[in-house]
Amino acid sequence: LDFRSNKLRNSTKKHPKLGEEGLGQGRGTGWICLLLKNKVNFSFLTANFLSLPGNIIGSGIFISPKGVLEHTGSVGLALIIWVLGGGVAALGSLCYAELGVTIPKSGGDYSYVTEIFGGLAGFLLLWSAVLIMYPTSLAVISLTFSNYVLQPVFPNCIPPYNASRILSMVCLLLLTWVNSSSVRWATRIQDIFTAGKLLALALIITVGFIQIFKGNYEELTLSKAFNFWMTPSVGHLALAFLQGSFAFSGWNFLNYVTEELVDPCRNLPRAIFISIPLVTFVYTFTNIAYFTAMSPQELLSSNAVAVTFGEKLLGYFSWVMPVSVALSTFGGINGYLFTSSRLCFSGAREGHLPSLLAMIHVKYCTPIPALLVCCLATLIIMLVGDTYTLINYVSFINYLCYGVTIIGLIVLRWKKPKIFRPIKVNLLIPITYLAFWAFLLVFSLYSEPVVCGVGLIIILTGVPVFFLGVYWRNKPKCVNRLIESVTCWGQKLCFVVYPQCGAAEEPAAHCHLPSSDKPPRK
């Protein structure tokens, strides 16, 4: 292997513009297909029943019910928020389906915003995702994992701060190692733990139905369900949506791996039509099951809602609940690590992140530098902030990015009306989503100005970084030498190279990628 930087052609090339070679299908995008097409083959079954629900269903359903109920002030309104949350996620998913097949590039929101609005907008979205969205989501899920694992050990109090953080870090580091060692094992973990957590939620829902058949549904009757112990303001409703939307985050997962989907024009919308209603049903009836066992006051005072549910109804089998939640969150951490590393790939491919993050291990073909960056950022976020504050924080930034991306869909319709669109949604769908989006952002900013304001400030700090790191091409030689030295040092440390494809590339820089995780025979 030749690690000299002049032999490793870092990708700062622009991709084909709209109308050239097919949008996003030029040479610049081919290397991800070379990297992963023999590794992760998202068929219809995987996309619909495993990967997409697996990335949506995580810690949210076990942690967000408390936040939603707290801001709505009644059981009935809380359930309505859960149903509407699924509806809004479905609208957003349909918009993303059109973008996903029109701009068939892995990278999701970032790739679409970069293609439509240009480098600065794409970089700011990437900046917010790398610094805020994914690390914060991973931190929340990791802390939920440790909280449920430790809750049986500390049944009468909140688990100790240090124990919770240490266990969260161990879990995160373990899954980072797995994702670095084998793409196949990472996807197997996702599939196995998705099935496990769906079975756990099925148990909760089944017990809930049994409770209803026994007549234990007093909190769900109209007279009590809409008995408000506080009058929620519009700002409270916006915060309730933010809490609920955290549970639905991940609905755009398949847009980050579009290039790895089998027949995305057919399977992407089918995955949405099956998965989003399935997740909405599971979330709504899980909350109904909670209220058959607990009063609103008991739910609000619980440190671990599913554990309290199990203690009340499952008797000797109450241990099933913390184990089930641990399985769910373990799979969720794995899914977020998988997705966030693909986003770093796309950013480095566009020249918006250091080229080291677009490199893969020469044997395992895994994005070790990108995974290490995601892991480090999460470890830092994990040491700062309360769980529910972090949820408001990340949900606000998530919705801000979703809205900008869907605005891009409308702009693309106007700028390029004749481009081929295998999927074309009615314009009423993005307009309805954006109306809700504007309501949510305005009133969230009004209700939580500090939390939302900090998020906006962090995004804006990306502006000088963009102009200094990306836009400024003619840097001094000493700066370029430093960058090359750091890149070469990182390559040697992680044993990674930049994958290349196409006959025009230099033979000395070519990396022949294995088609499996097994080492070649000698």
Secondary structure, 3 states (H helix, E strand, C coil): CCCCHHHCCCCCCCCCCCCCCCCCCCHHHHHHHHHHCCCCCECHHHHHHHHHHHHHCCCHHHHHHHHHHHHHCCHHHHHHHHHHHHHHHHHHHHHHHHHHHHCCCCCCHHHHHHHHHCHHHHHHHHHHHHHHHHHHHHHHHHHHHHHHHHCCCCCCCCCCHHHHHHHHHHHHHHHHHHHHHCHHHHHHHHHHHHHHHHHHHHHHHHHHHHHHHCCCCHHHCHHHHCCCCCCCCHHHHHHHHHHHHHHHCCCCHHHHHHHHECCHHHHHHHHHHHHHHHHHHHHHHHHHHHHHHCCHHHHHHCCCHHHHHHHHHCHHHHHHHHHHHHHHHHHHHHHHHHHHHHHHHHHHHCCCCCHHHHCEECCCCCCHHHHHHHHHHHHHHHCCCCHHHHHHHHHHHHHHHHHHHHHHHHHHHHHCCCCCCCCCCCCHHHHHHHHHHHHHHHHHHHHCHHHHHHHHHHHHCHHHHHHHHHHCCCCCHHHHHHHHHHHHHHHHHHCEECCCCCCCCCHHHCCCCCCCCCCCCC
